[in-house]
């Protein structure tokens, strides 16, 4: 069952990336697309936990922020490994 969830999550991620690239290709700046996705994620994360009738308390916000941080670290580690495997020089400017 976990594999089905992983497959579903991967499918959703790919759809969001495809949509983001479509928006970029229409001339929307990458920065605007990125910030919009983060805002949409915050809105939907709130909805997924509390529905249409509530909001997150500070502890709930912290849980979402911690989860996002963990995801970001995982993505960055995977990206660095991709670059190392390809023999590229890693630019850690930010």
C-alpha positions as CSV (number, residue, x, y, z in Angstrom):
1,X,0.0,0.0,0.0
2,X,2.9,2.4,0.7
3,X,4.1,1.9,-2.8
4,X,0.7,2.9,-4.2
5,X,0.8,6.1,-2.1
6,X,4.4,6.8,-3.3
7,X,3.2,6.3,-6.9
8,X,0.2,8.6,-6.4
9,X,2.4,11.2,-4.7
10,X,5.0,11.0,-7.6
11,X,2.2,11.4,-10.1
12,X,0.8,14.5,-8.3
13,X,4.3,16.0,-8.1
14,X,4.9,15.5,-11.8
15,X,1.6,17.1,-12.6
16,X,2.4,20.2,-10.5
17,X,5.9,20.5,-12.1
18,X,4.3,20.2,-15.6
19,X,1.7,22.9,-14.7
20,X,4.5,25.1,-13.3
21,X,6.5,24.7,-16.6
22,X,3.4,25.4,-18.6
23,X,3.0,28.7,-16.7
24,X,6.7,29.5,-17.2
25,X,6.3,28.8,-20.9
26,X,3.4,31.3,-21.0
27,X,5.8,34.0,-19.8
28,X,5.1,34.0,-16.1
29,X,8.4,34.4,-14.2
30,X,9.9,31.4,-12.5
31,X,9.9,33.4,-9.2
32,X,6.2,34.2,-9.5
33,X,5.4,30.5,-10.3
34,X,7.4,29.3,-7.4
35,X,5.9,31.7,-4.9
36,X,2.4,31.0,-6.2
37,X,3.0,27.3,-5.7
38,X,4.2,27.8,-2.2
39,X,1.1,30.0,-1.4
40,X,-1.2,27.4,-2.9
41,X,0.5,24.7,-0.9
42,X,0.0,26.7,2.3
43,X,-3.7,27.2,1.5
44,X,-4.2,23.5,0.6
45,X,-2.2,22.3,3.6
46,X,-4.5,24.3,5.8
47,X,-7.5,22.8,4.0
48,X,-6.2,19.3,4.2
49,X,-5.9,19.5,8.0
50,X,-8.9,21.7,9.0
51,X,-11.2,21.7,6.0
52,X,-13.2,24.8,5.0
53,X,-14.2,25.7,8.6
54,X,-10.9,26.1,10.5
55,X,-7.3,27.0,10.4
56,X,-4.0,25.9,11.9
57,X,-2.8,26.8,15.4
58,X,0.8,27.8,15.8
59,X,1.7,24.2,16.6
60,X,0.1,23.1,13.3
61,X,1.9,25.7,11.3
62,X,5.2,24.5,12.9
63,X,4.4,20.9,11.9
64,X,3.8,22.0,8.3
65,X,6.9,24.2,8.2
66,X,9.0,21.3,9.6
67,X,7.6,18.9,7.0
68,X,8.4,21.4,4.3
69,X,11.9,21.8,5.6
70,X,12.5,18.0,5.6
71,X,11.2,17.8,2.0
72,X,13.4,20.7,0.9
73,X,16.5,19.1,2.5
74,X,15.7,15.8,0.8
75,X,15.2,17.5,-2.6
76,X,18.5,19.4,-2.2
77,X,20.4,16.3,-1.2
78,X,19.0,14.4,-4.2
79,X,19.9,17.3,-6.6
80,X,23.4,17.5,-5.2
81,X,23.9,13.8,-5.7
82,X,22.5,14.1,-9.3
83,X,25.1,16.7,-10.0
84,X,28.0,14.7,-8.4
85,X,27.0,11.6,-10.4
86,X,27.0,13.7,-13.6
87,X,30.5,15.1,-12.7
88,X,29.2,18.6,-12.4
89,X,30.6,21.3,-10.1
90,X,28.1,22.1,-7.4
91,X,27.3,25.8,-7.0
92,X,26.0,26.4,-3.4
93,X,25.4,30.1,-3.7
94,X,22.2,30.3,-1.7
